[in-house]
Amino acid sequence: MKIVHYSIVTYIVILCLSCSSDDDTPVTTTSTDTEQETPVITTITTKDFEVTIDENPAPGFELGMIEATTNQGTLVYSLKTEEPTGAFAIDASTGKLTVKDATLFDYETRTQLTATATLKNGDVTKEAKVNVTLNDIVAEVVNGNIQFPDVNFKNALLAFDSDNPLRIDTNNDREVSVGEAEAVKEMNIRHNNISDLSGIEYFTALEKLNCSNNDLITIDVSRNIALTELTFTKNAIINVDMSHNTALTTLTCGSNPIENLDVSKNTALRYLDCSFGSLTTLDISNNIALIELRCNNNQISILNITPNKNLTIFECNNNVLNDLNMKNGNNVAFTDVKLGNNAPLQCIQVDDPSAGYLSSWIRDKGTNFSSDCSIR
């Protein structure tokens, strides 16, 4: 029995040694006491952005960088809110702020622009306030002479020709003094490649101004309160403030991408042409003196001219009108009405839908007249 026992033990030892020599893989041990790494919490630090700049900067003008850091990963920047909307652009990776819509940076319209920037790293976000303060830029006066930033504007004022028959430089010194400016009542400076009207504020007696066919993106005539006629067609003006020009009787501002036109303070207006713009609304409820209205080629959908009893000419072709109320109690006074190419317009509310004079009004086929368009 002992011989058998020893043989079995010997066989087991040999088998173990054989297995060990066939498998050279090292044996590793795992400790159940290994420490777990503590996760790093993402943090963002930033501060609010403030800067003061001159009004009317160029599009793309760099305002500065939002200062921010994070302890890991990268930051993504965006704009949460803007006042006014569309004023700023921000680089998503660097936080650089630039001017997007330069026309909104006009001191006479607003003195400050604000925004809220969002900084994001994964699920962690933080906000920074943005505040831009504008300086009012007035053309400098040296030795009594106005220093015009735009040489094209100055040259146009010094010109004396059939377009501009009024001699402004009365002493022929090739300068425009404050005294000379204050004596000017009419100015025609169209077709002169003018991009900046700074200096116009010294023409305080100006009653008529035509600055059409130039390169203007803004127009500030807030100090020209004597203006009665203003024409600035065929420029690149998006926003305009006429609230100080209460003496205006004629406003011709067509062929500009104007998005909002507030004429509520211009109660003396008799003639308004804002055709070929980007208007979606037009409120003329305060303009009861209005005789002629042309708002062709915009994106106006609703228009109410019931308060405008003095209107005789009304053109609103090529819009998207779907609600038009012309029931002003004096439809018979209209001598010219053009409302073509307003596909959504099915009904026009008028004084008398059976009146014979309606046959001369131009409208789309299928557009009907009614004394109450709410009844279909």
Secondary structure, 3 states (H helix, E strand, C coil): CHHHHHHHHHHHHHHHHHHHHHCCCCCCCCCCCCCCCCCCCCCEEECCEEEEEECCCCCCCEEEECCEEECCCCCEEEEEEEECCCCEEECCCCCEEEECCHHHCCCCCCCEEEEEEEEEECCEEEEEEEEEEEECCCCEEECCEEECCCHHHHHHHHCCCCCCCCCCCCCCCCCCEHHHHHCCCEEECCCCCCCCCCCHHHCCCCCEEECCCCCCCCCCCCCCCCCCEEECCCCCCCECCCCCCCCCCEEECCCCCCCECCCCCCCCCCEEECCCCCCCCCCCCCCCCCCEEECCCCCCCEEECCCCCCCCEEECCCCCCCEEECCCCCHHHCCEEECCCCCCCCEEECCCCCCHHHHHCECCCCCEEECCCCCC
